[in-house]
């Protein structure tokens, strides 16, 4: 990006950030605050990188893994997921506020399909309201195609049914509550 700056100071700054000597500064000023390409272009307005060059260097969007929070014993043809809507504020070098990539997209699709009122307020972001509205989605809504595939979890197991009378403490570092909700419903049905 530095090579495409017309302003010499901006060019030098970006080239320094890309150098081996500037790696610590890059980590603290770009990676740490999670700046996007758009943040960088807005910060260094003389950078006129051709679209082809920009696209060539963009990373591929990786799949998002969500935990299913429903049991196939309740409904084998549909599922629910639990997620948080990530709100990224305008600060620390970020030039604009935005929502997380995937959950933000889901939220925007829900608004577009009139499952949520337009305008962001706390009621719209309430997890119960979101879950209820997303559960109203059906085939009449015209969503872009989304590829969904199932990954088996070979690690999470509740105690065997004959020991279900024993109280358990469930801790889900990094997984949230979704697997517990799904497994609890499944075991309740057994």
N, C-alpha and C positions, 0 to 999 in steps of 0.2 A: 504494500500500500504506500509505503514511503516513496518508492520510485515514481509514483503517480501524483505527488504533491507539487504544486507550483510555488508554494510558500516555502522558502529555504528552511526556516526554523521548524515548521511542521514536518518537512521531509526528514530533517536530521533527527528529530525526536522519534519518529516512527522507525527509522533505520536503527537508531540506538536500541529501541525496545526489541527489535528483531535480532539483535546481535547477541553473541555469547555473554559479553560483558553486561548487557542490559537485561539479562534473564531475571534477576531478582526484582528489578524495577517493573518488568513486564508482569511478573507474578503478583506484585503488590498493587499495581495500578490498572491492570487489565483482567487478569484471571481472578484475583481476590474479590473484587466487586462484581464479577460476572458481567463484564461489558459485552454488549452485542456488537456486531459489525456496524449496525446503524448508529450505535453510541459513538463508535470510533469515527465514522464518517461525519457525524455532527460535531464532534470535538475538533476534528481537523478538516475544516470545510474546503481547503484547497486541494484535497485529495480527490482527484477525478479519475478513479480507477474504472477501466472499461468493464461493462457488465460481464463479458465473457471471462475476463481474468478473475473477477470477483467470484463468479459461480464456480469456476475451476478450483478455487481454493476453499470453498465452503465445505464444512464437514457434513457427512451424511447424517440425517436425522435417525437416531436409533429407536428401535421399538420401545414402547413403554409397557412395563409389566404392572398389572393391577391384580390385587387379590380378590377373588370372588367371595362375596359376603352373603351368599345364599346357598341353600342346599338343593341338589338335583332331586332329592326325595320330595321336596315341596312342589317344584315345577321343573320338569326335565327339559323344557323347551326354551327357557329363558334364564337369565342370571342377573344378579345385581353386583355392582362393585362399590367399594367405599373409597373415597378420595377427598383430598383437601384442595381447594382452589388456591393456587399460589399467586399472591399479589406481590409484584416486584416494584418497589417505590423508586421515585426519581431522587437519587442521592448517590454519593460516593463515585461520581463520574458518570452515572447513568443519566442519560439526557431526557428520558421519558419514562413514565410509569407504564407497566404492562402486566399481563397475566402470564402464568406459566404456559409453556408451549401446548401440552396435550390437554390438561384440565381446562386451560383457558379456551382452547378451541371447542371442547365439549360445551362449556358454558356459553360461548358465543353462538354455537349451533342451537342451543336450547332457546336463546333469545330470538334468533332468526326464525325459528319454527314456532314462535309464540308460546313456548312452554314456560318462559319467564318474562316478567314485564321488562320493557326497555328501561334502562337507567339503573345504575348500580347503587343499591342501598343495602343496609344490613339484613333486611328481610330476604332479599334476593340471595344473599350469600349464606343464609342460615342452612346448615347441613340437612335439617329435616325438610325444609322447603325444597331444596335441591333434589333430595332423594325422591320426594313425592312427585315433583315435576318431571324428573327423568323417567320415573316409572310410568308416566303417562305417554311416553314416546311409543309409537307403533308404526306400522308400515305405511300409513298415510303421510308421514313426515318424510320430506325429500332430503335425506342426508347424503352427502358424498359417500362413496364406497369406502368402508373402513375394513381392513383385514384384521380378523380376530382369530387367534388360535389358542389352544389350551396347552399349557405346560403342566405336567404332573408334579405334584409335590411329594417327594419320597421321604421327607424328613419330619414333617409335622404329624404326630399321632397323639390322640387322646388315650387315656388308659382303657383297657379292655372293658366291655360292658359290665361284666360281673363285679368289677371294682368301682363302678360309678357312684357308689354310696360314699366313697372317700372324697372329702373336699380337696380341691386342687387350686393352686395359685397359678395363673397363666400370665406369662411375661412375653411380650412380643416386640423385642428391640428391632426396629426397622420394618416390621411387618404391619404394625397397627392392629386394629381390632378385627379386620375382615376375616382372616382365617378362623379366628375364634368363633365369630358369629356363625359362619357356615358350618363348622364342625359341631357347634353346640346344637344347632337346629337338626343336623343329621343324627346326632346321638339321641336327641329328644324323641325323634321319630322311631328309632330302633326300640 
